[in-house]
């Protein structure tokens, strides 16, 4: 990221916060109409986006980099905004939010097991899966409000992935070189297992969005290869993020 490290990420998050304020919310009065299987998926992802992020923030503060800790707090605020947007979308469709879901409980417990590195590796599983899900939700429905909400969240997630890649690059650099690729190989195996669970659990909804289970899993794993290359890259300032879709200091370009 250059000489100013995570201060650049902080500025990007702050700029996005101001852009959102100027943009305002979608027009919730339009309402939303989706198949019940798609609504079920939205409900489950809303639970996953919700949370105060206190554990992640605490670990970021313990890492000793004030700029990184500030960026993490801004990241958590964006995730909380995603939960709010999805809750408002559900309300616009006359659907309730869920009080919890077993998959979210498992992810939260795994993230809290060890230190910041483990927390980020588990978090990145959810982020990479979310990239494909929100793209399917944006592109696979004729409901304008749903497409807008999913597009907003997807744009944020495509910034989140390279942000976490930057920190994971620094964190894995602390390990012996011979262990870095095995750690990421294990991460990809865990991602594959999680992706299969999501594909099975959301299969009916994904089909309604025009994405079969196999295609969903294949696309997620293709994105994971980009993440591994980004984390291992010797020049973080040259990263463009997963899939080459966003570069720090650049523009969002084609968000497809």
C-alpha positions in Angstrom: 0.0 0.0 0.0 3.0 2.3 -0.1 4.7 4.3 2.6 1.6 5.2 4.6 0.4 1.6 5.2 -3.1 1.3 6.5 -3.6 5.1 6.7 -4.6 4.9 3.0 -7.2 2.2 3.8 -8.6 4.5 6.5 -9.0 7.3 4.0 -10.7 5.0 1.5 -13.2 3.8 4.2 -13.8 7.4 5.3 -14.4 8.5 1.7 -16.9 5.7 1.2 -18.7 6.7 4.4 -19.1 10.3 3.1 -20.2 9.0 -0.3 -22.9 6.9 1.3 -24.2 9.8 3.4 -24.4 11.9 0.3 -26.1 9.1 -1.7 -28.7 8.3 0.9 -30.8 5.1 1.2 -32.6 3.3 -1.6 -36.3 4.0 -2.1 -37.7 1.5 0.3 -41.2 2.5 -0.6 -40.9 0.6 -3.9 -41.2 -2.6 -2.0 -39.5 -5.9 -3.0 -40.9 -9.1 -4.4 -38.8 -12.3 -4.4 -39.3 -16.0 -4.4 -39.5 -17.5 -0.9 -36.3 -19.4 -1.4 -34.4 -16.2 -2.3 -35.9 -14.5 0.7 -34.6 -17.3 2.9 -31.1 -16.7 1.6 -31.3 -13.0 2.3 -32.5 -13.7 5.8 -29.4 -15.9 6.5 -26.9 -13.5 5.0 -28.5 -10.7 7.0 -27.7 -12.6 10.2 -24.1 -13.1 9.0 -23.6 -9.4 8.4 -25.0 -8.4 11.8 -22.8 -8.1 14.9 -20.8 -5.5 16.8 -17.4 -6.7 15.6 -16.0 -6.1 19.1 -13.7 -9.2 19.1 -12.1 -8.2 15.8 -11.7 -4.6 16.8 -10.0 -5.6 20.1 -7.5 -7.9 18.3 -6.8 -5.1 15.8 -6.1 -2.7 18.6 -3.8 -5.2 20.2 -1.8 -5.5 17.0 -0.3 -2.1 17.7 -1.1 -0.3 14.4 -3.4 2.6 15.1 -4.2 3.1 11.4 -5.1 -0.5 11.0 -7.3 -0.5 14.1 -9.1 2.6 12.8 -9.6 0.9 9.4 -11.0 -2.2 11.1 -13.5 -0.1 13.0 -14.6 1.5 9.7 -14.8 -1.9 8.1 -17.1 -3.2 10.9 -19.3 -0.1 10.4 -19.7 -1.0 6.8 -20.7 -4.6 7.7 -23.2 -3.3 10.2 -24.6 -1.1 7.4 -25.0 -4.2 5.2 -27.0 -5.8 8.0 -29.2 -2.7 8.2 -29.7 -2.6 4.4 -30.7 -6.2 4.3 -33.1 -5.8 7.2 -34.7 -2.9 5.4 -35.0 -4.9 2.3 -36.6 -7.8 4.2 -39.1 -5.3 5.7 -39.8 -3.9 2.2 -40.8 -7.4 1.2 -42.8 -8.0 4.4 -40.3 -10.6 5.7 -38.8 -10.8 9.2 -35.2 -10.9 10.2 -33.9 -14.1 11.9 -32.7 -14.1 15.5 -29.7 -16.3 14.5 -28.6 -19.2 12.2 -26.3 -22.1 13.0 -23.9 -21.3 10.2 -23.2 -17.8 11.6 -22.7 -19.3 15.1 -20.1 -21.7 13.8 -18.2 -19.0 12.0 -18.2 -16.6 15.0 -16.9 -19.4 17.3 -14.1 -20.3 14.8 -13.0 -16.7 14.4 -12.6 -16.3 18.1 -10.5 -19.4 18.7 -7.1 -17.8 18.4 -5.5 -14.5 17.4 -6.0 -11.9 14.6 -4.5 -14.1 11.9 -7.0 -16.9 12.5 -9.8 -14.4 12.8 -9.0 -12.9 9.4 -8.6 -16.2 7.7 -12.0 -17.4 8.9 -13.5 -14.0 8.1 -12.1 -14.2 4.6 -14.0 -17.4 4.0 -17.3 -15.6 4.6 -16.1 -12.6 2.5 -15.2 -14.6 -0.6 -18.5 -16.6 -0.4 -20.3 -13.3 0.0 -18.8 -11.9 -3.2 -20.4 -14.6 -5.3 -23.7 -14.5 -3.5 -24.3 -10.8 -3.7 -23.3 -10.9 -7.4 -25.9 -13.6 -8.0 -28.5 -11.6 -6.0 -27.7 -8.4 -7.9 -27.8 -10.0 -11.4 -30.3 -12.8 -10.9 -33.5 -11.0 -10.0 -35.8 -8.6 -11.8 -36.6 -6.8 -8.5 -35.0 -3.3 -8.8 -34.8 -2.7 -5.0 -33.1 -6.0 -4.4 -30.6 -5.5 -7.2 -29.7 -2.0 -5.9 -29.2 -3.2 -2.3 -27.1 -6.2 -3.5 -25.0 -4.0 -5.8 -24.2 -1.6 -3.0 -23.1 -4.4 -0.7 -21.1 -6.1 -3.4 -19.2 -2.9 -4.1 -18.2 -2.7 -0.5 -17.2 -6.4 -0.3 -14.9 -6.0 -3.3 -13.0 -3.4 -1.3 -13.0 -5.5 1.9 -11.2 -8.5 0.3 -8.0 -6.6 -0.8 -8.1 -4.8 2.6 -7.9 -8.1 4.4 -5.4 -9.5 1.9 -3.1 -6.6 2.9 -3.2 -7.5 6.5 -2.9 -11.2 5.9 0.2 -10.6 3.7 1.8 -8.9 6.7 0.7 -11.5 9.1 1.8 -14.5 7.1 5.2 -12.9 6.5 5.8 -13.4 10.2 5.6 -17.2 9.6 8.5 -19.3 8.2 8.3 -19.1 4.4 7.9 -22.9 4.1 4.6 -22.8 6.1 2.8 -20.0 4.2 1.5 -21.9 1.2 0.4 -24.9 3.3 -1.6 -22.4 5.6 -3.3 -21.0 2.5 -3.9 -24.4 1.1 -5.6 -25.4 4.3 -7.6 -22.2 4.1 -8.8 -23.1 0.6 -9.9 -26.5 1.8 -11.9 -24.9 4.6 -13.4 -22.5 2.1 -14.4 -25.3 -0.2 -16.1 -27.1 2.7 -18.0 -23.9 3.6 -18.9 -23.2 0.0 -20.4 -26.7 -0.4 -22.5 -26.1 2.8 -23.7 -22.8 1.4 -24.4 -24.2 -2.0 -26.5 -27.0 -0.5 -28.2 -24.8 2.0 -29.0 -22.1 -0.5 -29.4 -24.3 -3.5 -33.1 -23.5 -4.2 -32.5 -19.8 -3.9 -29.4 -19.9 -6.1 -31.3 -21.7 -8.8 -33.9 -19.0 -8.8 -31.1 -16.5 -9.2 -29.7 -18.4 -12.2 -26.7 -19.9 -10.5 -26.5 -23.7 -10.0 -24.7 -25.2 -7.0 -21.7 -26.4 -9.0 -21.2 -23.1 -10.8 -21.5 -21.2 -7.5 -18.8 -23.4 -5.9 -16.6 -23.2 -9.0 -16.7 -19.4 -9.1 -16.0 -19.1 -5.3 -12.9 -21.3 -5.6 -11.7 -19.4 -8.6 -11.9 -16.2 -6.6 -10.0 -17.9 -3.8 -7.1 -18.5 -6.1 -6.9 -14.8 -6.7 -6.9 -14.2 -3.0 -4.0 -16.6 -2.4 -2.0 -14.8 -5.1 -2.8 -11.4 -3.5 -1.8 -12.5 0.0 1.5 -14.0 -1.3 2.3 -11.0 -3.6 5.6 -9.4 -2.9 4.3 -5.9 -3.9 1.1 -5.1 -2.0 1.0 -1.7 -3.6 0.4 -3.4 -6.9 -2.5 -5.5 -5.8 -5.8 -5.1 -7.6 -7.8 -7.3 -5.3 -9.6 -10.6 -6.0 -10.2 -10.8 -9.7 -8.5 -7.6 -10.5 -11.6 -5.6 -9.8 -10.4 -2.8 -7.5 -7.1 -1.2 -6.7 -6.3 1.0 -3.7 -6.0 4.5 -4.9 -7.7 3.7 -8.1 -11.4 3.5 -9.0 -13.9 0.8 -8.9 -13.9 0.3 -12.7 -16.2 -2.5 -14.0 -17.7 -4.0 -10.9 -19.1 -6.9 -12.8 
